Amino acid sequence: LLTDKGWEPYDQAGDTLNFKQNAVLVAATIAAAPGQGGKTVITYGSHLLSADIPLPPNTIGAQYSDGVPAQLFFDIDAEYDVVAKFYRERLAKAGWKATTDNYVKIDWKSFLIFRNPEKDLMEMELSTFEGKTRAHVRFQTAEYVAAMEAAAKEALTRKNAKKNDSPAKPKLAIKLPA
């Protein structure tokens, strides 16, 4: 019934199925009612997520973390290009654009970064683990990105000031033998 109304499966934990629409998560738990002669109990709960991070279909072990930054982890039996295509198409519908045409590769990981008109940032990190694509998608607000950039700039300024304030090393002239 939920999928018929536009809700997308978002992950599963035991008897609980999660569904997402925009940034709202609904958890539906279906289980045998203890001590009720085999009757079924269904419970629902919902909450607002801090970020609307899409999840491709057919993922394995999806986990959403509502921290700062909000993050989504999952494995999928698909190539990097399939995952990237999903995010490029899905995020474009919400006004997001990739900052590069191709992945940025650092060591064993590949990255794509997306920005929206509000200057929020969504970073998709892909790697291979046990023959599957492992994805880590992070959402950062424009304010968070600005604060991180300001902190990095301040740290660099302090480092340079410390370097410039260090006393000059003494010089000693040594006469070498002929």
MIMAR-772884 format. One line per 8 residues: their letters; for each residue x, y, z negated of C-alpha. Coordinates in steps of 0.001 Angstrom, whole numbers, plus 500000, padded with zeros to 6 digits. Each point is the difference from the previous one (the first is absolute). Layout:
N
a> X/Y/Z | ...
This chain:
178
lltdkgwe> 500000/500000/500000 | 502819/502416/499207 | 501803/499458/503301 | 496691/500494/501847 | 499828/503455/498370 | 503515/500961/501158 | 502022/498898/496967 | 503345/498392/500851
pydqagdt> 501559/497125/498048 | 502914/501503/498066 | 501460/497117/498011 | 499054/497149/497707 | 500997/498987/496485 | 498565/496717/498764 | 496202/500184/500131 | 500044/503732/500725
lnfkqnav> 499698/501327/503526 | 500856/503656/500631 | 498490/502084/502773 | 500938/503553/501034 | 498191/502755/501842 | 501917/503266/500316 | 501668/500315/496586 | 497336/498132/498012
lvaatiaa> 500737/496471/498805 | 497245/497558/499039 | 500912/496841/498101 | 497555/497111/500167 | 500507/497028/497693 | 497990/496841/500598 | 500373/497217/497435 | 498174/497296/498120
apgqggkt> 498301/501472/496936 | 501506/498340/496928 | 497439/498012/497987 | 497178/500771/502425 | 499500/496587/501583 | 501807/500641/503276 | 498429/503405/500695 | 502014/502558/501919
vitygshl> 500961/503401/498673 | 500867/502866/502355 | 501588/503190/498714 | 500892/503148/501911 | 502203/502899/499115 | 501328/502951/501955 | 502554/502736/499696 | 501479/502785/502050
lsadiplp> 503500/499328/501319 | 502534/502814/500009 | 500818/499286/503668 | 498245/498478/502997 | 502653/497556/501237 | 498604/497677/502683 | 500653/496262/499832 | 500341/497988/503228
pntigaqy> 497814/496900/500314 | 501403/496550/499179 | 502503/501167/497412 | 501415/497741/497314 | 500224/501028/496361 | 499061/503674/500336 | 500667/502105/496903 | 499021/503647/499578
sdgvpaql> 501620/502156/497324 | 498293/503256/499094 | 503117/501638/498564 | 501994/502968/501197 | 500604/499382/502770 | 497068/497734/500883 | 501297/496806/501626 | 498740/496976/501890
ffdidaey> 502009/496775/500326 | 499098/497061/502224 | 501378/497208/502151 | 498604/499217/503426 | 500643/497349/502609 | 500513/502558/502788 | 502872/501807/501684 | 501062/503506/498981
dvvakfyr> 498473/501451/503178 | 496554/498594/499131 | 500102/501573/496534 | 501326/503299/501374 | 497289/500081/502683 | 497318/499468/497354 | 501303/502930/497926 | 500574/502275/502986
erlakagw> 496430/499478/501214 | 498290/499992/496615 | 501830/503009/498589 | 499589/501978/503244 | 496218/499840/499491 | 500522/501860/496717 | 502333/502617/501526 | 503343/498400/499100
kattdnyv> 502913/499977/502465 | 503190/497952/499994 | 503101/502180/499661 | 501985/497780/502400 | 499188/497875/503022 | 502066/497053/498728 | 500915/498463/496684 | 502841/501388/497940
kidwksfl> 502119/497016/499037 | 502063/500033/496803 | 501737/496746/499088 | 497389/497227/500213 | 496949/502298/499815 | 498135/501971/502646 | 498059/503175/499194 | 497279/502111/501555
ifrnpekd> 498922/503274/498451 | 496635/501630/500598 | 498911/503554/499134 | 496537/501523/499997 | 499027/503657/500580 | 500054/500581/496222 | 503700/498905/500023 | 499347/496855/497941
lmemelst> 502366/497146/500782 | 499377/496289/500525 | 503047/497778/500381 | 499796/496453/501317 | 502981/497755/499223 | 500221/496628/501749 | 502352/497086/499373 | 499992/496274/500630
fegktrah> 499578/497539/497140 | 499604/496241/500403 | 499021/500400/503659 | 497271/502556/499341 | 499890/503774/500236 | 500079/501621/496571 | 498535/503498/499876 | 500226/502732/497408
vrfqtaey> 497900/503097/500721 | 500375/503094/497796 | 497763/503082/499919 | 501409/503282/498698 | 498120/503275/499767 | 501567/503129/501496 | 500440/501340/496456 | 501846/496853/498910
vaameaaa> 502275/500125/503065 | 500740/503696/499360 | 500802/499293/496341 | 502364/497141/500970 | 501728/502205/502592 | 500356/502835/497459 | 501455/497607/497402 | 502507/498633/502547
kealtrkn> 501003/503528/501023 | 500442/501028/496361 | 502130/496918/499285 | 502205/500805/502986 | 500345/503614/498864 | 501034/498844/496503 | 502488/497513/501469 | 501564/502672/502232
akkndspa> 500145/502509/497126 | 501711/497445/497779 | 502471/499205/502764 | 500767/503699/500530 | 500339/500664/496263 | 502617/497320/499391 | 503422/501428/499184 | 502595/500099/502738
kpklaikl> 502452/497145/499878 | 503507/501080/499011 | 502632/500004/502713 | 503483/498776/499364 | 502921/500365/502379 | 502268/496969/500008 | 503387/500167/501646 | 500737/496800/501862
pa> 503543/498639/500123 | 501791/500154/503331
